[in-house]
Amino acid sequence: MLKDKYDITLKRVPMNIEDILNKLIGDKQANNKKGTVDVVWINEENFYTAKQAGILYGPFAEKLPNFNKYIDKNSIEVKSD
């Protein structure tokens, strides 16, 4: 569906989270404009590590239709996690 509707090829590549974070930090330090990791799901401990390393993109959830439709933006869980 992603390919047909949006011309996106989704390739899931299982990796150890430490390897992913190291790859992202290395790309940032090397000032690579195009990395090899587009999306990653991380838990709060690894999120903290990624945030400290400055490798997170920034706010984007508000651009997602389902976020705006189903999420209470003022809930403590959304504001803190």
C-alpha positions in Angstrom: 0.0 0.0 0.0 2.8 2.5 0.8 4.4 1.8 -2.6 1.2 2.1 -4.6 -0.3 5.1 -2.8 2.8 7.1 -1.8 5.7 5.6 -3.9 7.5 4.7 -0.6 9.4 1.5 -0.2 9.4 0.3 3.4 12.3 -2.0 4.4 12.3 -3.2 8.0 15.8 -3.9 9.1 16.0 -5.4 12.6 19.0 -4.0 14.5 20.3 -3.6 18.0 19.3 -0.2 19.3 22.8 0.6 20.4 24.0 0.0 16.9 21.3 2.3 15.5 22.1 5.1 18.0 25.8 4.8 17.2 25.1 4.9 13.5 23.0 8.0 13.9 25.5 9.7 16.2 28.3 8.9 13.7 26.3 10.3 10.8 25.7 13.5 12.7 29.4 13.8 13.7 30.4 13.3 10.1 27.8 15.9 9.0 26.2 13.4 6.6 23.2 15.1 5.0 21.7 11.7 4.1 21.8 8.9 6.5 20.8 5.3 6.3 18.2 5.3 9.1 14.9 7.1 8.4 12.6 5.9 11.2 13.3 4.2 14.5 11.1 3.3 17.4 12.9 3.9 20.7 12.0 3.6 24.4 12.4 6.4 26.9 16.0 5.5 28.0 17.2 5.4 24.4 15.1 8.5 23.6 17.0 10.3 26.3 20.3 9.2 24.9 19.3 10.3 21.4 18.0 13.6 22.7 21.3 14.2 24.6 23.2 13.4 21.4 21.1 15.9 19.3 20.1 13.2 16.8 16.3 13.6 16.9 14.5 15.4 14.2 12.2 17.6 16.2 8.5 18.1 16.5 6.5 16.4 13.8 3.6 14.7 15.5 1.2 17.6 14.9 1.6 17.0 11.2 0.2 13.5 11.5 -3.6 13.4 10.9 -4.2 10.6 13.5 -2.3 12.5 16.2 -4.6 15.5 15.8 -7.7 13.3 15.6 -7.1 10.9 18.4 -4.5 12.2 20.9 -5.1 14.6 23.8 -2.2 17.0 23.3 -2.6 18.3 26.8 -2.3 15.0 28.6 0.7 14.6 30.9 1.7 11.4 29.1 1.9 13.1 25.8 3.8 16.1 27.2 6.4 14.0 29.1 6.9 10.9 26.9 
